[in-house]
Amino acid sequence: MARPRKFDEARAVDAAMEAFRAAGYEATSTQDLCDATGLGRSSIYNTFKSKHDLFERALARYMERKNGELAALLAGELPARQKIRALLQLVIDEECADDADGRGCLVVNSCAEVAAHDPSVAASLERDYGVRLEALRAVIEAGRRAGDVTGDRDARTLAHLVIATIGGLRVSARAGVDRAALEAVADAALAAF
């Protein structure tokens, strides 16, 4: 009879998520995952089957959390432009926080490191992008109907711009760009609205 698991699987996924954020997929060893989760190798492999499986679970958990934050922000009462600016500000604040440790965003990091050679991860990232794109497009279209978003660019193009700006802000911050420059980029992107 198999022994029951004596650990919190969700907590282990969260710990692995932070390990992957800190070092990336390739540089995170099985021992790093053992250290982060507090689990032995056999527990990791019996539960998650492989490092790749654990990575996919951690990435899915991260996307779920970030998309939850996005949905909450976009559901608020602010006009569309202010919602978009608040989203960009959230990214800047995360990247420039005193306790920011350079881990960055697991989605952006995975796009750069893993997606090009891992079709499964690429498909997950593409689905995630579509979720964010649709949420932003809907808010932008609502803003256009309310008169808050003007101009002739379509809502889908503007939603792509917001996602590209977020990725660019995160990468720029990791490259040492300061808060003032990141704020200026956010304002320039918002001018397209």
C-alpha positions as CSV (number, residue, x, y, z in Angstrom):
1,M,0.0,0.0,0.0
2,A,1.4,3.4,-1.0
3,R,2.2,5.9,1.7
4,P,0.1,9.0,1.6
5,R,1.8,12.3,0.8
6,K,2.9,14.2,3.8
7,F,3.4,17.6,2.2
8,D,1.4,20.5,0.7
9,E,1.6,20.0,-3.0
10,A,0.5,23.6,-3.8
11,R,3.2,25.0,-1.5
12,A,5.8,22.8,-3.2
13,V,4.7,24.2,-6.6
14,D,4.9,27.8,-5.2
15,A,8.4,27.1,-3.9
16,A,9.4,25.6,-7.3
17,M,7.9,28.7,-9.0
18,E,10.2,31.0,-7.0
19,A,13.2,28.8,-7.7
20,F,12.5,28.9,-11.5
21,R,12.0,32.7,-11.3
22,A,15.3,33.1,-9.5
23,A,17.5,31.0,-11.9
24,G,15.5,30.1,-15.0
25,Y,14.5,26.7,-16.1
26,E,17.9,25.4,-17.3
27,A,19.9,26.6,-14.4
28,T,17.5,25.3,-11.8
29,S,18.8,21.8,-10.8
30,T,16.8,19.0,-9.2
31,Q,18.8,19.7,-6.0
32,D,17.7,23.4,-6.2
33,L,14.1,22.2,-6.4
34,C,14.7,19.9,-3.4
35,D,16.2,22.8,-1.4
36,A,13.4,25.1,-2.4
37,T,10.5,22.7,-1.7
38,G,12.0,20.9,1.2
39,L,11.2,17.6,-0.6
40,G,13.5,14.7,-1.5
41,R,14.2,13.7,-5.1
42,S,11.9,10.7,-4.8
43,S,9.0,12.9,-3.6
44,I,9.5,15.4,-6.4
45,Y,9.7,12.7,-9.1
46,N,6.8,10.6,-7.6
47,T,4.6,13.7,-7.5
48,F,5.6,15.7,-10.5
49,K,7.2,13.0,-12.7
50,S,9.9,15.3,-14.0
51,K,11.5,18.7,-13.6
52,H,9.7,19.7,-16.8
53,D,6.3,18.7,-15.4
54,L,7.0,20.7,-12.2
55,F,8.1,23.7,-14.3
56,E,4.9,23.5,-16.3
57,R,2.8,23.4,-13.1
58,A,4.8,26.3,-11.6
59,L,4.3,28.3,-14.8
60,A,0.6,27.6,-14.9
61,R,0.3,28.6,-11.2
62,Y,2.2,31.9,-11.9
63,M,0.0,32.7,-15.0
64,E,-3.1,32.0,-13.0
65,R,-2.1,34.4,-10.2
66,K,-1.0,37.1,-12.6
67,N,-4.1,36.8,-14.7
68,G,-6.2,37.0,-11.5
69,E,-4.4,40.2,-10.6
70,L,-5.0,41.5,-14.1
71,A,-8.7,40.6,-14.0
72,A,-9.2,42.3,-10.6
73,L,-7.5,45.5,-11.8
74,L,-9.5,45.6,-15.1
75,A,-12.8,45.0,-13.3
76,G,-12.4,48.1,-11.2
77,E,-14.4,51.3,-11.7
78,L,-11.6,53.4,-13.2
79,P,-11.8,54.6,-16.8
80,A,-10.0,52.4,-19.3
81,R,-6.9,54.6,-19.7
82,Q,-6.5,54.8,-16.0
83,K,-6.8,51.0,-15.7
84,I,-4.0,50.6,-18.3
85,R,-1.8,53.2,-16.6
86,A,-2.4,51.5,-13.3
87,L,-1.4,48.2,-14.8
88,L,1.8,49.7,-16.2
89,Q,2.5,51.3,-12.8
90,L,2.1,48.0,-11.1
91,V,4.8,46.5,-13.3
92,I,7.1,49.5,-12.7
93,D,6.5,49.3,-8.9
94,E,7.2,45.5,-8.9
95,E,10.4,45.9,-10.8
96,C,11.6,49.0,-8.9
97,A,10.6,47.9,-5.3
98,D,13.3,48.1,-2.7
99,D,12.9,44.3,-2.2
100,A,13.0,43.5,-5.9
101,D,15.5,40.8,-6.3
102,G,15.9,40.6,-10.1
103,R,13.8,37.5,-10.5
104,G,11.5,39.3,-13.0
105,C,8.4,37.8,-14.4
106,L,8.3,34.0,-15.0
107,V,6.2,34.5,-18.2
108,V,8.6,37.0,-19.7
109,N,11.6,34.9,-18.6
110,S,10.1,31.7,-20.0
111,C,9.3,33.4,-23.3
112,A,12.9,34.3,-23.7
113,E,14.5,31.1,-22.3
114,V,12.2,28.2,-23.0
115,A,9.5,28.8,-25.6
116,A,11.7,28.7,-28.7
117,H,12.7,25.0,-28.0
118,D,9.8,23.7,-26.0
119,P,6.5,23.4,-27.9
120,S,4.5,22.5,-24.8
121,V,5.6,25.6,-22.9
122,A,5.3,27.7,-26.0
123,A,1.6,26.6,-26.3
124,S,1.0,27.5,-22.7
125,L,2.5,30.9,-23.1
126,E,0.5,31.5,-26.3
127,R,-2.8,30.6,-24.5
128,D,-1.8,32.9,-21.6
129,Y,-1.0,35.7,-24.1
130,G,-4.5,35.2,-25.6
131,V,-6.2,35.5,-22.2
132,R,-4.4,38.7,-21.4
133,L,-5.0,40.1,-24.9
134,E,-8.7,39.5,-24.8
135,A,-9.1,41.0,-21.3
136,L,-7.2,44.1,-22.4
137,R,-9.0,44.3,-25.7
138,A,-12.4,44.2,-24.0
139,V,-11.4,47.0,-21.6
140,I,-10.0,49.2,-24.4
141,E,-13.2,48.7,-26.5
142,A,-15.3,49.6,-23.4
143,G,-13.1,52.7,-23.0
144,R,-13.6,53.6,-26.7
145,R,-17.4,53.4,-26.3
146,A,-17.2,55.6,-23.2
147,G,-15.0,58.1,-25.0
148,D,-12.0,57.5,-22.8
149,V,-10.0,55.9,-25.6
150,T,-9.7,57.9,-28.7
151,G,-7.8,57.6,-32.0
152,D,-8.1,55.2,-34.9
153,R,-6.0,52.2,-33.7
154,D,-8.1,49.2,-33.1
155,A,-8.5,47.8,-29.6
156,R,-6.6,44.6,-30.4
157,T,-3.6,46.5,-31.6
158,L,-3.6,48.6,-28.5
159,A,-3.9,45.5,-26.3
160,H,-0.8,44.0,-28.1
161,L,0.9,47.3,-27.4
162,V,0.1,47.1,-23.7
163,I,1.5,43.5,-23.5
164,A,4.6,44.4,-25.4
165,T,5.1,47.5,-23.2
166,I,4.8,45.3,-20.0
167,G,7.4,42.9,-21.4
168,G,9.7,45.7,-22.4
169,L,9.4,47.4,-19.0
170,R,10.3,44.2,-17.2
171,V,13.3,43.5,-19.4
172,S,14.5,47.1,-19.3
173,A,14.3,47.1,-15.5
174,R,16.4,44.0,-15.3
175,A,18.9,45.8,-17.6
176,G,19.2,48.6,-15.0
177,V,16.9,51.2,-16.5
178,D,15.7,53.5,-13.7
179,R,12.2,54.3,-12.5
180,A,12.0,57.7,-14.2
181,A,12.8,56.2,-17.6
182,L,10.3,53.3,-17.1
183,E,7.6,55.9,-16.1
184,A,8.3,57.8,-19.3
185,V,8.0,54.7,-21.4
186,A,4.6,53.9,-19.7
187,D,3.4,57.5,-20.5
188,A,4.6,57.2,-24.1
189,A,2.7,54.0,-24.6
190,L,-0.4,55.4,-23.0
191,A,-0.3,58.3,-25.5
192,A,-1.3,55.8,-28.2
193,F,-4.7,55.7,-26.5
